[in-house]
Amino acid sequence: MKMRRKTVNLGGMRASTRVMAAGTVVKPMTAETAEGIAAQEFARIVESHRPQIFRFLLASTRDMDLAETLTQECFLKAHRNWKHFRGESTAMTWLMRIAINLQKDHWRNRRLQFWRQTRINAVDLDEASEWLPSGERTAEQQLLAREQVGHVWKAMEGLSERQRTVFLLRYVEEQELGDIAVATGLSEGTVKAHLSRALTKVRAALGGRR
Amino acid sequence: MTWKAENTGGMADAASDARLEEALKNFRQSVHAWSDAACSRRRTEIRIAARGGWRLASAWALGCALAVGGLGTGLYQHHHVEVLARIKAAQQARQQQLAAQQRAERADENLLATVDSDISRTVPAAMEPLAQLMDEGESQSTGN
């Protein structure tokens, strides 16, 4: 098979070998080189953003295997569409948007198949509340913290899909409202409204004012 | 960042706000801890699976080598037994041939002996006086 070597047009100049005034020869960037750089960049992005995507999906689904599968799918989809990513938002926001859409598709498909079993592999609230960082806390503080975490998980059960997504992005991933709006495809006002409703429910679960 | 930016409704209840803020912080830390633990567990599993995979591949390779060796040995044995059987059959055939030949030779010898004895002893009646004379002459010569 005959291999064709393509060249990339750099800054409006023809991608032939250019000789600079000082006599330095600048080799043209070939398509292979550009692809290699893009692949390296993508690998770096996977490495840096994978934990966050996985964490968001884990908190959304409470299912480690499902979160792992959806994370894999997310990066596979991102890899396929990497050349279309124009940098209008951050890579994290772009990846989060893919993850949110995948998660939505997953639940929709599961509901169509057998809606009663959508949470069959998810861990229960008590198990999810067990996880606490091993800081310097007394047993009483740990118990209180566990109780609070349990209440928040319980409140999350009662949130709509959008409220839950917005809540997690804001309070677990600590994203800005603008980024959440881009990732979810909602306006900032809608994001604020969802957050407010979610907070009201969480506060109620914690036993505060309604 | 705090939750207060989004909190637009009603009078602020300081205790409730503090509790909410603390709960959200604990929740965030809990999810982070869970996720980190899950990630590290997954990495360990992958490492174990990779090691297990290597072991499995080695076991398969060893198993295949043993199977091929066993099969080869079996085939060689079978071939060897066949060759031995052929040699043995050929030897038996040769022995049988030799025995048949010897039997035939012995039969011929017997026949010739029988013929000889028959010829030597049976004298026609017309030659009987001559034969007696020969016998007498022989006895006289031996008596002298």
Contacts between the chains, C-beta under 8 A, distances in Angstrom:
chain1	res1	chain2	res2	distance
A	51	B	35	6.8
A	51	B	36	7.6
A	51	B	39	6.0
A	54	B	35	6.2
A	54	B	38	7.4
A	54	B	39	6.5
A	55	B	31	6.3
A	55	B	32	6.8
A	55	B	35	3.8
A	58	B	31	7.4
A	58	B	34	6.8
A	58	B	35	5.3
A	58	B	38	6.3
A	59	B	31	4.9
A	59	B	35	7.6
A	64	B	38	5.1
A	64	B	42	7.9
A	67	B	38	7.6
A	68	B	42	6.5
A	128	B	30	7.8
A	128	B	34	6.9
A	129	B	30	6.9
A	131	B	30	4.8
A	131	B	31	7.5
A	131	B	33	4.6
A	131	B	34	3.8
A	131	B	37	6.8
A	132	B	26	7.2
A	132	B	29	6.7
A	132	B	30	5.4
A	132	B	33	6.1
A	133	B	29	4.8
A	133	B	30	7.7
A	133	B	32	7.2
A	133	B	33	4.8
A	134	B	33	8.0
A	145	B	26	4.4
A	145	B	30	7.7
A	148	B	19	7.7
A	148	B	22	6.8
A	148	B	23	4.0
A	148	B	26	5.1
A	148	B	27	7.2
A	149	B	23	7.4
A	149	B	26	5.2
A	149	B	27	5.2
A	149	B	30	4.5
A	151	B	23	6.7
A	152	B	23	5.7
A	152	B	24	7.1
A	152	B	26	7.8
A	152	B	27	4.2
A	153	B	27	7.7
A	170	B	1	8.0
A	170	B	6	7.5
A	171	B	3	6.9
A	171	B	24	5.1
A	171	B	27	6.9
A	171	B	28	6.1
A	172	B	27	7.2
A	172	B	28	5.2
A	172	B	31	5.0
A	172	B	32	7.6
A	174	B	1	5.7
A	174	B	28	7.5
A	192	B	6	5.8
A	192	B	8	7.8
A	195	B	6	4.3
A	196	B	6	5.6
A	196	B	7	7.2
A	196	B	8	6.1
A	196	B	9	6.8
A	199	B	3	6.0
A	199	B	6	6.3
A	199	B	7	6.4
A	199	B	20	7.3
A	200	B	9	7.3
A	202	B	20	6.9
A	202	B	23	7.3
A	202	B	24	7.5
A	203	B	16	6.7
A	203	B	20	5.4
A	206	B	16	7.8
A	206	B	19	5.9
A	206	B	20	6.2
A	206	B	23	5.5
A	208	B	13	6.7
A	208	B	16	3.7
A	208	B	19	6.4
A	208	B	20	6.2
A	209	B	10	6.7
A	209	B	13	5.4
A	209	B	16	5.6
